[in-house]
Amino acid sequence: MALINTIREKSGWAVGTVAVGMLLFIVGGDLVGGKNRLFGRNDNVVGEVAGQKVELNDYNAALEQAKQAFVAQQQRQPDDQAMSYLRDQAWNQTLYKLAFQPEWEKLGLTVSDDELVDMVQGDNVAPGIRQAFTDKATGQFDRARLIEYLKNLDKLPPENQIAWRNFEAGLPAERLANKYNALLKNSVYVTTAEAKRFNDSQNTKATVKYLFVPYGSISDSAVKVTDAQLQAYLDKNQSKYKVEAGRSIEYVTVPVVASKEDSANVKASMSELATQFASAPVDSLFVSANSEQPWNKSFRTPADLPEQLRKQLPLAQGKIYGPYAEAGSSTLYKVTGVSTGKQSAARASHILIKADGTTPEAKAAAKAKAQDILNKIKNGADFAALARQFGTDGTKDLGGDLGWFGQGRMVPEFEKAIFAATAPGLLPNVVETSFGYHVIKVTAAPTKQTYQVAEVKKTITPSEATYDAANTRANELRAKITDLASFRAELAKDKTLQKQEAKNLDANANAVNGLQNAREVVRWAFGHGANGTTAKVGEVSDVFTVGDQFVIAALTDERTKGTATVANLRPELSSLVRNEEKAQQIMAKLPKTGTLEEMAAKYGPTAQVGTAPDVMLGQGSLANVGFEPLAVGKAFALKPGQHSAALQGEQGVLVVEPVSIAPAAAATDLKAVRTQLAQQRAQQQDGKIYEAIKAHANVQDNRAKFF
């Protein structure tokens, strides 16, 4: 309470009551003690950070604080997806404290009481406080509300007081982290020579002639690679393939989808409701009692009505329309009011002809083409057919149909022509707008008629019988499966089921591809299944219930933290090693002397000679070839007219020859370039600092055992 007392002493302010919105940012405090061991047993250890065990009790306490903050902010309990986020949040705060605090202590960084006061009510208010006490109407931080909150803290409920104390305890860590990061960020330095090199790489341009033989010119089947070659490549490039622990699975879903019987039952129910709806004394109450769609009392133009009602225009007051099946639901409509609005709505089709340029000649040609189309329609040609043939915008495939629209939604010249019409039909003249020339057909005359429509909507949901049928199907499928091979074989037999694959799942993932809230599937893959089951590669899971579907998974691969294995990377490594072999074959056949054209002619038709203009060293790409940094770098190292030896590139083998090099103009302000580079590097520092300390702390995350 030292901080609160200090604030109270320094503040003589008294203001009104503050909402409990403070909990929005109150997630912190002394999250992990690390000193209270729970029987010292590893089965209660969530992980390890910098040699310190993270006990389940301590982690749960941090998680509970995060959960309380969420409930206070959202006014609801967190669902599975939110809990996944909160678990990560609590873990990251734990990691941050245990891994970073020793580094702060080594440097002797501290935070004084004056600094803490400054973070609450001074010139450098903590971001969380500023956010919680910012007036939504003005966008201004309300210091008075904050002081009032603190002065009345002891009168607030106990949970609010505890929350503030937890937040108060976390303020020093926030300031220490900022100090530590600032020290490292301020060490970023860019020399004048670096700035000059950067300016040159971005602004020196070359025209490069090249000979290119793509790897694709040799069939993959003609180049065999061995496991020994793959392993040798991996050993040589280990730094590129550092990985976290992961699991790969194949899985199938049996969805619970509403059946024809379910749809028929809803339709029958809606038919009964239609009769009741017709004679309902209070339409708004009937909608509230029977619909998933709230009562909407506004009057709508035809442009804002559902398409099913537009087809019935004009609508009759008191009449029931429907029920209509639409997008997995069934809807009844009752017209409860008819009125005249202030603005018109209309429906039209058009054929847009755009000019090929901005010259008078181009515009005249476009107008003449539009006029010719208009004349053909006047003489009996089909409007929609000509729209599909000559239209130049997104409506052409719809026969030019723009649908219904209200005033104010189209460009002025277009609207003026349409809303001046008094009846449907082809407009007699071509209309010019900023988009081009339009041939227009009014398909529904402008009207100011508006309608108040009550909707009764019900989703067509699967019945218990449908749910049971899907469950039975999933379990019958699982009964036929004994291992990975039979899993694949059974799915191959049933074309209504689709096998899916998820590679290298993270241990704490909550989703599997687009399958949300699939936490139990992930835990099973990592050997933490229900009833203590431990999955091994090749084994198949029991049936999981994930939302509205049943899931069966097979474990296909496991990856440990460290360097990936050949098995994990076989397709990628095979492609890379195969390209190395192809490069050797191409370079062995490619002549060493002569012009690029002579070398290409001797090699054969798959050798291409081209010229790439405006090549920049800092971008590393050649036009019509792709990203080839080695070849680009070599080109800038040669004199015009000199060509390189054959190079193994990203896309194929290249020989490059600079035609001309235009040096970059001397930077008028190298100081500005240095500042730009320093800012770029500083922006990357936060992430790099975090990752470096995390790696140094040798983090072991075992949360998947418990959650």
DASULKA-V420481 format. One record per backbone hydrogen bond with DSSP energy under -0.5 kcal/mol. NH is the residue of the N-H (numbers start at 1). CO is the residue of the C=O. If there is no record, write none. Layout:
<<NH;CO> <NH;CO>>
This chain:
<<5;1> <6;2> <7;3> <8;4> <9;5> <10;6> <11;7> <12;10> <22;19> <23;20> <24;21> <25;22> <26;22> <27;25> <31;29> <33;31> <37;35> <39;37> <41;38> <44;41> <45;42> <46;44> <46;54> <47;54> <48;700> <49;52> <50;697> <52;49> <54;47> <55;53> <56;44> <59;55> <60;56> <61;57> <62;58> <63;59> <64;60> <65;61> <66;62> <67;63> <68;64> <69;65> <70;66> <71;67> <72;68> <73;69> <74;70> <75;71> <83;79> <84;80> <85;81> <86;82> <87;83> <88;84> <89;85> <90;86> <91;87> <92;88> <93;89> <94;90> <95;91> <96;92> <97;93> <98;94> <99;95> <100;96> <101;97> <103;100> <104;100> <105;101> <106;102> <107;103> <108;104> <108;105> <109;104> <116;112> <117;113> <118;114> <119;115> <120;116> <120;117> <121;117> <122;117> <122;118> <124;118> <126;119> <130;126> <131;127> <132;128> <133;129> <134;131> <135;133> <135;140> <139;135> <142;133> <143;141> <146;142> <147;143> <148;144> <149;145> <150;146> <151;147> <152;148> <153;150> <155;152> <156;152> <156;153> <160;157> <161;157> <162;158> <163;159> <164;160> <165;161> <166;162> <167;163> <168;164> <169;165> <170;166> <170;167> <171;167> <171;168> <172;168> <174;170> <175;171> <176;172> <177;173> <178;174> <179;175> <180;176> <181;177> <182;178> <183;179> <184;180> <185;181> <186;182> <187;184> <188;185> <195;191> <196;192> <197;193> <198;194> <199;195> <200;196> <201;197> <202;198> <203;199> <204;200> <205;662> <206;615> <207;660> <208;206> <208;612> <209;657> <210;610> <211;655> <212;608> <213;653> <214;212> <214;606> <215;651> <217;214> <218;215> <222;219> <223;220> <224;222> <230;226> <231;227> <232;228> <233;229> <234;230> <235;231> <236;232> <237;233> <238;235> <240;237> <241;238> <242;239> <243;562> <246;559> <247;505> <248;557> <249;502> <250;554> <251;500> <252;552> <254;550> <255;253> <256;548> <257;255> <263;259> <264;260> <265;261> <266;262> <267;263> <268;264> <269;265> <270;266> <271;267> <272;268> <273;269> <274;270> <275;271> <276;272> <277;273> <278;274> <279;275> <279;276> <280;277> <286;282> <287;283> <288;284> <289;285> <290;286> <291;287> <292;457> <297;295> <300;451> <302;449> <304;301> <305;302> <309;306> <310;306> <311;307> <312;309> <313;310> <318;335> <319;316> <321;333> <323;331> <324;331> <326;324> <326;329> <329;326> <330;458> <331;324> <332;456> <333;321> <334;454> <335;319> <336;334> <336;452> <337;452> <339;450> <341;339> <341;448> <345;447> <346;405> <347;444> <348;403> <349;441> <350;400> <351;439> <353;437> <354;352> <363;359> <364;360> <365;361> <366;362> <367;363> <368;364> <369;365> <370;366> <371;367> <372;368> <373;369> <374;370> <375;371> <376;372> <377;373> <378;374> <379;375> <380;377> <381;376> <386;382> <387;383> <388;384> <389;385> <390;386> <391;387> <392;352> <396;393> <398;395> <399;396> <400;395> <401;398> <402;348> <405;346> <407;344> <409;406> <415;411> <416;412> <417;413> <418;414> <419;415> <420;416> <421;418> <425;442> <427;440> <431;438> <433;436> <436;433> <437;353> <438;431> <439;351> <440;438> <441;349> <442;425> <443;347> <443;441> <444;347> <447;345> <450;339> <451;300> <452;337> <453;298> <453;451> <454;334> <456;332> <457;455> <458;330> <460;328> <461;459> <467;463> <468;464> <469;465> <470;466> <471;467> <472;468> <473;469> <474;470> <475;471> <476;472> <477;473> <478;474> <479;475> <480;476> <480;477> <481;478> <484;538> <487;483> <488;484> <489;485> <490;486> <491;487> <492;488> <493;489> <494;490> <495;493> <497;494> <499;497> <500;251> <502;249> <505;247> <509;506> <512;515> <513;511> <515;512> <516;514> <518;510> <521;518> <522;518> <523;519> <524;520> <525;521> <526;522> <527;524> <528;523> <529;533> <532;529> <533;530> <535;524> <535;533> <538;555> <539;536> <541;553> <544;551> <546;544> <546;549> <547;545> <549;546> <550;254> <551;544> <552;252> <554;250> <555;539> <556;248> <556;554> <557;248> <559;246> <562;243> <564;241> <569;565> <570;566> <573;569> <574;570> <575;571> <576;572> <577;573> <578;574> <579;575> <580;576> <581;577> <582;578> <583;579> <584;580> <585;581> <586;582> <587;583> <588;584> <589;585> <590;586> <599;595> <600;596> <601;597> <602;598> <603;599> <604;600> <607;604> <608;212> <608;606> <610;210> <612;208> <613;611> <615;206> <617;204> <618;201> <619;616> <620;616> <622;626> <625;622> <626;622> <628;620> <628;626> <632;628> <633;629> <634;630> <635;631> <636;632> <637;633> <637;634> <638;634> <638;635> <641;658> <642;639> <644;656> <647;654> <649;647> <649;652> <653;213> <654;647> <655;211> <657;209> <658;642> <659;207> <660;207> <662;205> <663;661> <672;669> <673;669> <674;670> <675;671> <676;672> <677;673> <678;674> <679;675> <680;676> <681;677> <682;678> <683;679> <684;680> <684;681> <685;681> <685;682> <686;682> <688;684> <689;685> <690;686> <691;687> <692;688> <693;689> <694;690> <695;691> <696;692> <697;693> <698;695> <699;694> <700;48> <701;699> <702;46> <702;700> <705;702> <706;703> <707;703>>
